[in-house]
């Protein structure tokens, strides 16, 4: 069983300001056989030549040649980039790359990022791009997946073993007391210290700006004058950062499920909480309109029953038939994952039906899918560790207790059912052991070619307002709207979106302003 294309933002308090698509999961959860949901996700096999130790300095970095090797049905290679772009003659790290060559009249390379941060672009090439992109797009482009620095096969962030990860992702910290907040900061601080011990200097250089610079190296080494790119969720932030850094190298960029990196941590946390609240409301209405829905009464009554499951799990974790009870944090994870695609709502109904009867087993299976946890207690990816590491590198938010309490209250006001799980994100990075790298001051990307930004009107993880905002932030942004449910649109919505994106990628035809599908 594979995870879904893009995982939800990390729940309490990991949801922070971003955290969104983990590219193999949306459709996979729809194919989920819950009784057997514990099989590990297969990792892409990457066969690479030894790293060239003499690749030092930006001239040599940009001039390197990739040694492509067969890996299954794809070609794979290793890209060498500086650990620290401020010291291009210093240490280097490796970026894992895979490619599906164009079969027809080649237009160039098309890079793919599924989001996260922390999701594998190599996995996404097989699980999203090849089965979901338009036939002509697959035929005309070399489709290129890559694992960003710190992720999966690219000099990864490594932190703790399975049991320790179980502990950190399941604990319900009590944020109503100063002692509870301190306990959370200490727990995440210990996690960060383990990351530094096991990862080393890479932990300080997994920020989005550095990853965007890696993409420009990859563009040049692939032989492309401009970058063509499809980024989902957090991948839109990565793409927008690239455009801001290298506007003249922008080719055809599709930013789907948009994040606007100019928004504050509070704006992003509040917006995402409201997005999940709205998606949950839509699910409850749909559930109650059908047969055998466990949620009774009005939509508001149904939401209250979902809230009762979350409250009950926080106060007294539900039994699951295993040694691991369903805590509040795990319950939210299990509820959030199916909201990413309306095709997965039936699994949420199964989970809630069981949980309302005191059985947390189905929601636990969904939560395990969310975190890439295997049946044997290991984790099949480092997505959660990378998610936190990249988030703490980019923006730590406030660690002031009074501010966090005020922000949490505001979040719960707009999202009374799930808002609790979106507050206090500052505790994660409060004791993070390396400095914050930060983002950019200007994301307008002045002078860039037209960039297509896609928003879904009831996207739970990246609310539609963010797509409107990012399209406005980018000088050359063009908004394409999908009127529907779920997270992201290209490859999972309708022919109108698919045709518009395909025409842009293949012919350069920019969707007309105001296009709604």
C-alpha positions as CSV (number, residue, x, y, z in Angstrom):
1,X,0.0,0.0,0.0
2,X,1.4,3.3,-1.0
3,X,0.8,6.7,0.6
4,X,-1.3,9.3,-1.1
5,X,-0.1,12.1,-3.4
6,X,0.6,14.7,-0.9
7,X,0.0,14.2,2.7
8,X,-1.8,16.6,4.9
9,X,-0.1,19.2,6.9
10,X,1.4,17.7,10.0
11,X,-1.0,17.7,12.9
12,X,-0.6,19.2,16.3
13,X,1.5,21.1,16.5
14,X,3.3,20.0,13.4
15,X,0.8,21.6,11.0
16,X,2.8,24.9,11.3
17,X,2.4,27.1,8.3
18,X,2.9,24.6,5.4
19,X,3.1,20.9,5.0
20,X,1.1,19.6,2.3
21,X,1.5,17.3,-0.5
22,X,3.4,14.0,-0.2
23,X,3.0,12.8,-3.7
24,X,1.9,9.3,-3.8
25,X,-1.0,9.3,-1.5
26,X,-4.3,10.7,-2.6
27,X,-5.1,8.0,-5.1
28,X,-3.5,5.4,-3.1
29,X,-5.7,5.9,-0.1
30,X,-8.6,5.4,-2.5
31,X,-7.1,2.0,-3.5
32,X,-6.6,1.2,0.2
33,X,-7.7,-2.1,1.6
34,X,-7.8,-1.1,5.2
35,X,-7.5,-4.6,6.5
36,X,-4.1,-4.9,4.9
37,X,-3.1,-1.3,5.1
38,X,0.3,-2.0,6.8
39,X,2.4,-3.1,3.8
40,X,5.4,-0.8,3.3
41,X,5.7,1.6,0.4
42,X,8.2,0.5,-2.1
43,X,11.0,3.0,-2.6
44,X,12.3,3.8,-6.0
45,X,15.6,2.0,-6.8
46,X,18.3,4.6,-7.6
47,X,21.4,3.4,-9.3
48,X,24.1,6.1,-9.6
49,X,27.7,6.4,-10.4
50,X,30.2,7.5,-7.7
51,X,30.1,11.2,-6.9
52,X,32.8,13.2,-8.6
53,X,34.9,14.4,-5.7
54,X,36.5,17.1,-7.9
55,X,33.3,19.0,-8.5
56,X,34.0,22.2,-6.6
57,X,33.0,25.8,-7.3
58,X,29.9,26.9,-9.2
59,X,31.5,26.7,-12.6
60,X,32.3,23.1,-12.1
61,X,29.0,22.4,-10.4
62,X,27.1,23.8,-13.5
63,X,29.4,22.1,-15.9
64,X,29.1,18.6,-14.5
65,X,27.7,15.8,-16.6
66,X,25.1,13.3,-15.2
67,X,25.9,9.6,-15.6
68,X,22.5,8.1,-16.3
69,X,22.0,4.5,-15.4
70,X,19.0,2.2,-16.0
71,X,16.9,1.8,-12.8
72,X,13.8,-0.3,-13.6
73,X,11.8,1.5,-16.4
74,X,13.5,4.8,-15.7
75,X,17.0,6.3,-15.9
76,X,18.7,7.5,-12.7
77,X,21.7,9.7,-11.8
78,X,23.2,11.7,-9.0
79,X,23.6,15.5,-9.1
80,X,26.4,17.1,-7.1
81,X,25.6,20.5,-5.5
82,X,27.2,22.7,-2.8
83,X,26.3,22.0,0.8
84,X,26.3,25.8,1.3
85,X,26.0,28.1,-1.7
86,X,27.8,30.8,0.3
87,X,30.8,28.4,0.1
88,X,30.6,26.9,-3.4
89,X,34.2,25.6,-3.1
90,X,33.4,23.7,0.1
91,X,31.7,20.4,0.8
92,X,29.1,19.0,-1.6
93,X,26.0,16.9,-1.2
94,X,24.1,14.6,-3.6
95,X,20.7,15.0,-5.2
96,X,19.0,11.9,-6.5
97,X,17.4,12.3,-9.9
98,X,15.3,10.1,-12.1
99,X,14.1,10.5,-15.7
100,X,11.5,9.2,-18.1
101,X,12.8,10.3,-21.6
102,X,10.5,11.8,-24.1
103,X,9.4,9.4,-26.8
104,X,8.3,12.1,-29.3
105,X,9.4,15.5,-30.6
106,X,11.3,16.6,-27.4
107,X,10.5,20.0,-25.9
108,X,12.9,19.7,-23.0
109,X,12.9,18.6,-19.4
110,X,9.9,18.9,-17.1
111,X,10.8,18.8,-13.4
112,X,8.3,17.6,-10.8
113,X,7.9,18.3,-7.1
114,X,5.0,16.7,-5.1
115,X,5.3,18.9,-2.1
116,X,5.5,18.1,1.6
117,X,8.1,19.5,2.2
118,X,9.6,16.1,2.5
119,X,8.0,14.2,-0.3
120,X,10.1,12.3,-2.9
121,X,10.0,13.6,-6.4
122,X,11.5,10.3,-7.6
123,X,8.5,8.4,-6.2
124,X,6.2,11.1,-7.7
125,X,7.6,10.5,-11.2
126,X,6.1,7.0,-11.2
127,X,3.1,7.6,-9.0
128,X,1.8,10.9,-10.2
129,X,3.5,12.2,-13.4
130,X,3.4,9.1,-15.6
131,X,-0.1,7.9,-14.8
132,X,-1.7,11.4,-14.5
133,X,0.0,13.9,-16.8
134,X,-1.4,14.4,-20.3
135,X,-0.3,11.9,-23.0
136,X,1.3,14.6,-25.1
137,X,3.1,16.0,-22.1
138,X,4.6,12.6,-21.3
139,X,5.5,12.2,-25.0
140,X,7.1,15.5,-25.5
141,X,9.1,16.1,-22.3
142,X,11.8,14.3,-20.4
143,X,9.9,13.9,-17.1
144,X,12.4,14.5,-14.3
145,X,11.8,13.6,-10.7
146,X,14.3,14.6,-7.9
147,X,14.5,14.3,-4.2
148,X,15.2,17.8,-2.7
149,X,18.1,18.1,-0.4
150,X,17.4,16.4,2.9
151,X,14.7,14.2,1.4
152,X,14.6,10.4,0.7
153,X,17.7,9.5,-1.4
154,X,19.2,13.0,-1.5
155,X,21.7,13.2,1.4
156,X,18.7,12.7,3.7
157,X,17.8,14.2,7.1
158,X,18.0,11.3,9.6
159,X,16.7,11.6,13.1
160,X,15.3,8.8,15.3
161,X,14.2,5.1,15.1
162,X,10.7,3.8,14.7
163,X,9.7,3.7,18.4
164,X,10.9,7.2,19.0
165,X,9.1,8.4,16.0
166,X,5.9,6.7,17.2
167,X,6.3,8.6,20.4
168,X,6.7,12.1,18.9
169,X,3.9,11.8,16.3
170,X,1.3,10.4,18.8
171,X,1.8,12.5,21.9
172,X,-1.0,14.8,22.9
173,X,0.8,17.7,24.6
174,X,-1.3,19.9,27.0
175,X,-1.0,23.4,25.6
176,X,-3.3,24.8,28.2
177,X,-0.4,24.9,30.7
178,X,3.0,26.5,30.6
179,X,4.4,23.1,31.8
180,X,2.7,21.4,28.8
181,X,4.2,23.8,26.3
182,X,7.6,23.4,27.9
183,X,7.3,19.6,27.6
184,X,6.5,19.9,23.9
185,X,9.4,22.2,23.3
186,X,11.7,19.8,25.2
187,X,10.4,16.8,23.2
188,X,10.9,18.5,19.8
189,X,14.2,19.9,21.0
190,X,15.4,16.4,21.8
191,X,14.2,15.3,18.4
192,X,16.1,18.1,16.7
193,X,19.3,17.2,18.7
194,X,19.0,13.7,17.4
195,X,18.6,15.0,13.8
196,X,21.8,17.1,14.2
197,X,23.7,14.1,15.6
198,X,22.7,11.7,12.9
199,X,22.5,14.1,9.9
200,X,25.4,16.5,10.6
201,X,25.9,19.8,8.8
202,X,23.3,19.1,6.2
203,X,20.6,19.9,8.7
204,X,21.6,23.5,8.6
205,X,21.2,23.7,4.8
206,X,17.9,22.1,3.9
207,X,16.0,25.4,3.4
208,X,13.8,26.1,0.4
209,X,16.1,28.8,-1.1
210,X,19.0,26.3,-1.3
211,X,16.7,23.7,-2.8
212,X,15.6,26.2,-5.5
213,X,19.3,26.9,-6.3
214,X,19.7,23.1,-6.7
215,X,16.9,23.2,-9.3
216,X,18.8,25.7,-11.3
217,X,21.9,23.5,-11.3
218,X,19.7,20.6,-12.4
219,X,18.2,22.7,-15.2
220,X,21.6,23.7,-16.6
221,X,23.0,20.2,-16.3
222,X,20.0,18.8,-18.1
223,X,20.8,21.2,-21.0
224,X,17.7,23.4,-20.7
225,X,17.9,27.2,-21.1
226,X,14.8,27.6,-19.0
227,X,13.1,25.6,-16.3
228,X,9.8,23.8,-17.0
229,X,8.2,22.6,-13.8
230,X,5.1,21.2,-12.1
231,X,5.0,21.7,-8.4
232,X,2.2,20.7,-6.0
233,X,1.4,22.3,-2.6
234,X,4.8,23.0,-0.9
235,X,6.2,22.5,-4.4
236,X,4.5,25.8,-5.4
237,X,6.6,27.6,-2.7
238,X,9.7,25.9,-4.1
239,X,8.7,26.9,-7.6
240,X,7.8,30.5,-6.6
241,X,11.2,30.7,-4.8
242,X,12.9,29.6,-8.0
243,X,11.1,32.1,-10.1
244,X,12.1,34.9,-7.7
245,X,15.7,33.9,-7.7
246,X,16.0,33.1,-11.5
247,X,13.2,35.0,-13.3
248,X,15.0,35.0,-16.6
249,X,15.3,31.2,-16.5
250,X,11.5,30.6,-15.9
251,X,10.0,28.5,-18.7
252,X,6.6,27.0,-18.2
253,X,5.8,26.7,-14.5
254,X,2.6,25.2,-13.1
255,X,2.1,25.8,-9.4
256,X,-0.9,23.7,-8.2
257,X,-2.4,23.9,-4.7
258,X,-0.6,27.2,-4.1
259,X,1.2,28.5,-1.0
260,X,2.0,32.2,-1.0
261,X,5.4,32.5,0.8
262,X,4.7,36.2,1.6
263,X,1.9,35.2,4.1
264,X,2.7,35.2,7.8
265,X,2.8,32.0,9.9
266,X,-0.4,33.0,11.5
267,X,-2.2,33.7,8.2
268,X,-1.1,30.3,6.9
269,X,-2.0,28.3,10.0
270,X,-5.4,30.0,10.3
271,X,-6.1,29.6,6.6
272,X,-5.2,25.9,6.6
273,X,-7.3,25.2,9.7
274,X,-10.3,26.9,8.0
275,X,-9.5,24.9,4.9
276,X,-9.7,21.6,6.7
277,X,-12.8,22.7,8.6
278,X,-14.6,23.6,5.3
279,X,-13.5,20.3,3.7
280,X,-14.8,18.4,6.8
281,X,-18.1,20.2,6.5
282,X,-18.4,19.2,2.9
283,X,-17.6,15.6,3.8
284,X,-20.2,15.6,6.6
285,X,-22.9,17.0,4.3
286,X,-22.1,14.4,1.6
287,X,-22.0,11.6,4.2
288,X,-25.4,12.5,5.7
289,X,-26.9,12.7,2.2
290,X,-26.0,9.0,1.6
291,X,-26.9,5.8,3.3
292,X,-25.3,4.3,6.4
293,X,-23.6,7.5,7.6
294,X,-22.7,7.3,11.3
295,X,-23.1,11.1,11.7
296,X,-26.6,12.0,12.6
297,X,-28.7,15.2,12.7
298,X,-27.7,18.4,11.0
299,X,-24.3,19.1,9.4
300,X,-23.4,21.0,12.6
301,X,-24.4,18.0,14.7
302,X,-22.2,15.8,12.5
303,X,-19.2,18.1,13.0
304,X,-19.9,18.1,16.7
305,X,-19.7,14.3,16.6
306,X,-16.4,14.4,14.8
307,X,-15.2,16.8,17.5
308,X,-16.3,14.4,20.1
309,X,-14.1,11.7,18.6
310,X,-11.1,14.0,18.7
311,X,-11.8,15.2,22.3
312,X,-12.3,11.6,23.5
313,X,-9.1,10.4,21.9
314,X,-7.1,13.3,23.5
315,X,-8.5,12.6,27.0
316,X,-8.6,8.8,26.8
317,X,-7.0,7.2,23.8
318,X,-9.1,4.7,22.0
319,X,-8.2,1.0,21.8
320,X,-7.0,-0.3,18.4
321,X,-6.4,-4.0,19.0
322,X,-2.7,-3.2,19.1
323,X,-0.3,-1.9,21.7
324,X,-0.7,1.5,20.2
325,X,-3.9,3.4,21.2
326,X,-5.4,6.1,19.1
327,X,-4.4,9.5,20.6
328,X,-6.0,12.8,19.6
329,X,-3.1,13.6,17.4
330,X,-3.3,10.3,15.6
331,X,-7.1,10.6,15.3
332,X,-6.7,14.0,13.6
333,X,-4.1,12.5,11.2
334,X,-6.4,9.7,10.3
335,X,-9.3,12.1,9.7
336,X,-7.2,14.6,7.7
337,X,-5.7,12.2,5.2
338,X,-9.0,11.2,3.4
339,X,-10.0,14.8,3.1
340,X,-7.3,15.3,0.5
341,X,-9.5,13.6,-2.1
342,X,-13.3,13.1,-2.1
343,X,-12.7,9.7,-3.6
344,X,-11.3,8.7,-0.2
345,X,-14.2,9.9,1.9
346,X,-15.7,6.4,2.2
347,X,-12.6,5.5,4.3
348,X,-13.2,8.4,6.6
349,X,-16.7,7.1,7.1
350,X,-15.4,3.7,8.0
351,X,-12.9,5.3,10.5
352,X,-15.5,7.5,12.1
353,X,-18.1,4.7,12.3
354,X,-15.6,2.6,14.2
355,X,-14.3,5.4,16.4
356,X,-17.8,6.5,17.5
357,X,-18.2,3.0,18.8
358,X,-14.9,3.2,20.7
359,X,-12.7,1.4,18.1
360,X,-9.7,3.5,16.9
361,X,-8.2,0.8,14.6
362,X,-9.3,2.2,11.3
363,X,-8.2,5.8,12.0
364,X,-4.9,4.4,13.3
365,X,-4.4,2.6,10.0
366,X,-5.1,5.9,8.1
367,X,-2.7,7.8,10.4
368,X,0.0,5.2,9.8
369,X,-0.5,5.7,6.1
370,X,-0.2,9.4,6.6
371,X,3.2,9.0,8.3
372,X,4.5,6.2,6.1
373,X,4.6,3.8,9.0
374,X,5.1,0.1,8.2
375,X,3.5,-2.8,10.1
376,X,6.9,-3.7,11.7
377,X,7.2,-0.2,13.3
378,X,9.7,1.2,10.8
379,X,9.0,4.2,8.6
380,X,9.4,3.8,4.9
381,X,10.4,7.4,4.3
382,X,12.0,10.3,6.2
383,X,9.1,12.6,5.1
384,X,8.1,13.7,8.7
385,X,11.7,14.4,9.7
386,X,12.4,16.3,6.5
387,X,9.1,18.2,6.9
388,X,10.1,19.5,10.3
389,X,13.7,20.2,9.4
390,X,12.8,22.2,6.2
391,X,10.0,24.0,8.1
392,X,12.4,25.0,10.9
393,X,15.0,26.1,8.3
394,X,12.5,28.4,6.5
395,X,10.4,30.1,9.2
396,X,10.1,29.3,12.9
397,X,7.1,31.5,13.7
398,X,6.7,32.8,17.2
399,X,7.8,31.0,20.3
400,X,6.2,33.6,22.7
401,X,3.7,31.7,24.8
402,X,1.2,34.6,25.0
403,X,1.3,35.1,21.2
404,X,0.9,31.4,20.6
405,X,-2.1,31.3,22.9
406,X,-3.7,34.3,21.2
407,X,-3.1,32.8,17.8
408,X,-4.5,29.4,18.8
409,X,-7.6,31.1,20.0
410,X,-8.1,32.9,16.7
411,X,-7.6,29.6,14.8
412,X,-10.1,27.8,16.9
413,X,-12.6,30.6,16.3
414,X,-12.6,30.0,12.5
415,X,-12.2,26.2,12.8
416,X,-14.0,25.0,15.9
417,X,-13.8,21.3,15.0
418,X,-10.1,20.9,14.1
419,X,-8.5,24.2,15.0
420,X,-6.9,22.9,18.1
421,X,-4.5,20.8,15.9
422,X,-3.2,23.9,14.1
423,X,-2.0,26.0,16.9
424,X,1.3,26.2,18.9
425,X,3.5,25.4,15.9
426,X,6.3,27.4,17.4
427,X,7.1,24.7,19.9
428,X,8.6,22.5,17.1
429,X,11.4,24.9,16.3
430,X,11.8,26.6,19.7
431,X,14.9,24.5,20.5
432,X,15.9,23.5,16.9
433,X,19.7,23.1,17.0
434,X,20.7,25.0,13.8
435,X,20.0,28.6,12.8
436,X,17.1,29.6,10.7
437,X,18.0,30.3,7.0
438,X,14.8,32.2,6.2
439,X,13.2,33.0,2.8
440,X,13.4,35.9,0.4
441,X,12.3,39.5,0.7
442,X,10.7,39.7,-2.7
443,X,8.7,36.9,-4.5
444,X,7.4,39.0,-7.4
445,X,9.7,37.3,-10.0
446,X,9.7,40.5,-12.1
447,X,10.5,39.7,-15.7
448,X,9.5,36.0,-15.6
449,X,7.5,34.3,-18.3
450,X,3.8,33.6,-17.6
451,X,3.4,31.3,-14.6
452,X,0.1,29.3,-14.1
453,X,-1.2,29.1,-10.6
454,X,-4.0,26.6,-9.9
455,X,-6.4,26.8,-7.0
456,X,-9.1,24.4,-5.9
457,X,-12.1,26.2,-4.3
458,X,-12.5,23.8,-1.4
459,X,-8.9,22.6,-1.0
460,X,-8.4,21.6,2.6
461,X,-4.6,21.9,2.8
462,X,-4.0,24.9,0.6
463,X,-7.1,27.1,0.6
464,X,-8.2,28.8,-2.6
465,X,-7.4,32.2,-1.2
466,X,-3.7,31.3,-1.2
467,X,-3.8,30.6,-5.0
468,X,-5.4,34.0,-5.5
469,X,-2.7,35.5,-3.3
470,X,0.2,33.8,-5.0
471,X,-1.1,34.7,-8.5
472,X,-1.2,38.3,-7.3
473,X,2.2,38.2,-5.7
474,X,3.9,36.9,-8.9
475,X,4.1,39.7,-11.5
476,X,3.3,37.2,-14.3
477,X,1.0,34.9,-12.3
478,X,-2.2,33.6,-14.1
479,X,-4.9,32.0,-11.9
480,X,-6.6,28.8,-13.1
481,X,-9.5,27.7,-10.8
482,X,-10.9,24.3,-10.2
483,X,-14.4,24.4,-8.6
484,X,-14.4,21.3,-6.5
485,X,-13.1,19.4,-3.5
486,X,-9.7,18.0,-2.6
487,X,-6.1,19.0,-2.6
488,X,-4.6,20.1,-6.0
489,X,-6.2,19.7,-9.4
490,X,-3.9,18.7,-12.3
491,X,-4.2,15.0,-12.8
492,X,-7.0,14.4,-10.3
493,X,-9.9,16.8,-11.2
494,X,-11.5,17.2,-14.7
495,X,-10.7,17.4,-18.4
496,X,-11.0,21.2,-18.3
497,X,-8.1,21.6,-15.9
498,X,-6.1,18.8,-17.7
499,X,-6.6,20.4,-21.2
500,X,-5.7,23.9,-19.9
501,X,-2.5,22.7,-18.3
502,X,-1.5,20.4,-21.2
503,X,-2.0,23.2,-23.7
504,X,0.2,25.5,-21.6
505,X,3.0,22.9,-21.1
506,X,3.0,21.7,-24.7
507,X,2.0,24.8,-26.7
508,X,2.7,27.6,-24.3
509,X,-0.9,28.7,-24.4
510,X,-1.6,30.6,-21.1
511,X,-5.1,30.0,-19.7
512,X,-7.3,33.1,-20.1
513,X,-7.6,35.2,-17.0
514,X,-10.5,34.1,-14.8
515,X,-10.7,30.6,-16.3
516,X,-12.8,28.4,-14.0
517,X,-13.3,24.6,-14.5
